[in-house]
Amino acid sequence: MLFDKMSPIAIAEQLGERLKQARLNADLTQAEVASRTGLNRRTILNAEKGCVQLKNLVAILLSLDMLEQINMFLPVQEISPLQLAKLEGKKRQRASRSQKRRLQIKKDKSLW
């Protein structure tokens, strides 16, 4: 299926259909999935229509023993060498005192 030709709503609906098919393949009712996840049946129904919060989707995938699918859906993103080089210049080399703290220390030393 070519997702790049679909609207975000159509993609979400397609993912909801896939979620529903996964539930049916596991031979579970919406109520059973709701019970396993601690969500209500309406939330499961909405997820199967493509309208679900991310944390609820994760709970549903966990209840269907499909959590590993997340790694295929969105693999871990490595930091690119270019981004790493940009961050390297901003890396702190040592701790420094704030201006306010330096003035306080200077003041305290003058009292000795």
C-alpha positions, 0 to 999 in steps of 0.5 A: 500500500502506498501511504505517500499517496494517502491523507493522514486521516486515510492512513490513520483509518488504515492503521485502525483497520489493521489493529482491528484485524490483529485483534480478530486474528488473536480471537479477542473481543473489544471488551477483552482488549479493553479489560486487558488494557484498562481502557474502555471498549469505546477507546478500543472502538475508536482506535480501530477507526483510526482515532487513538492516543499514542499511549492507548495504542501502545497499551493495545499493542501490548495487550495483543502481544505486538509491542515489537511492531513498534520497532518496525513502525518507527525504528530507533533513530541514530544521531547523524554524523552532521548532527553529532558534529553540531552538538560536539561544539556545544559540549561543556568542557568543565563546570563554571560558576554563575556570575552571581555565585562568583560575586558572592564568593568574592564578597565572602572572601573580603569579609575574612 
